[in-house]
Amino acid sequence: MIKFRIMDWIKAERKYLFQTYRRQPVVIERAEGSWVWDVSGKKYLDFFSGLAVNNLGHCHPAVVKAVAAQLKKIIHASNVYYTQPQILLAKELVVRSFPGKVFFCNSGAEANECALKLARRWGSSQNRSEFISFKNSFHGRTLGALTLTGQTKYQEGFSPLLEKVLYAKWNDLDSVNRLVSDKTSAIFIEPVQGEGGIFLADRIFLKALRELCNRKNILLVFDEVQCGMGRTGNLFAFQHYEVQPDVLCLAKGLGGGLPIGAVVAKDEVAALFKFGDHASTFGGNPVVASAALQVLKTMSPAFLKLVRTKGERLWEELNLLHRDFPALIKEVRGLGLMVGIQLSGPGDSFVDFCRQNGLLINCTHGTVLRLVPPLTVSGREITEAVKILRRAFESVK
Ligand code: PLP
């Protein structure tokens, strides 16, 4: 390996890569569990988890083992053939979510694109072509997913976008009712908004959306790309609400760090796609599917119970911070190990302080510190992270 200094890597990145990411100045080399190391050997406690991806921590031994075993058998086979890990994974997803069928792709945006195409088909026989999503939502960067995303800052300069997406107010049934018409084919919602700043859907609201969709024959699509895969203390966030979607979009944590997306759809919805209607070269790749299968196996009911306990501990400790810094912290909100600290001002300087002191977090929506630690995080690591956060708030008190 070339012996580069950190600045050399940063300079090379500027020269050779699209400048689409405002990266933090850490060149990460390796990781294990809740910890990552940079090229200089500095160690960080990772409460960002590769943006809510490393839900089992970094390089989880069972995932590494499953991937290594699969690598020796076959790395890729086209979907023109059958492969066992993909079929086993689909079965596991259906068993753990709701009866239906699965389509595999490679990312969250792709999962939403698949759901959009399903929704188009769903509406096409009745001339329904409108979609409803929510203000402040985030569904990805491909043109369809970008249109669903209810934040103009991501859409600027990329018009014309998809016709026709209408944006309802979060948790406001009247707002949805005003937008619903005989042209509506689907409603897309994150049960817990992630990028938008960690906002939970109200239980009554989500139930009312389900009833509305049933009454009007509208598809209800849950985007659980960020809030799914154990993040909230249940395997899927919708399981807190006792409301089932017609279509469930997954990605991020599903692959244990490898890229995968999945769409689970009820049978009558999955049946809208005939042979050749949708495809993905890499979708359900055997290596990635083996990793995902191991992730699901590891996320047993006992594991998820522990996630809820850890979530409570994190909450208790953050509530003390809230009490001690009322001028800086407006609110702590979230579910399980998906937590947002709503600040009264910009959050970037806190992120910088934390990183310099060995804790990785990020700031979303300008003023929300997002904590999405590995679900395998220990109680001691939670306390250590909150201590660093406390010092960050003390530094500006
Ligand atoms: N949907 C949600 C809720 C997300 O949080 C994200 C990414 O942050 C996406 C979709 C897009 O996923 P990807 O970046 O894998 O395309």
Boltz pocket constraint, residues with backbone or C-beta under 6 A from the ligand:
constraints:
  - pocket:
      binder: B
      contacts: [[A, 106], [A, 107], [A, 108], [A, 109], [A, 110], [A, 112], [A, 138], [A, 139], [A, 140], [A, 141], [A, 190], [A, 192], [A, 194], [A, 195], [A, 223], [A, 224], [A, 225], [A, 226], [A, 227], [A, 251], [A, 252]]
      max_distance: 6.0
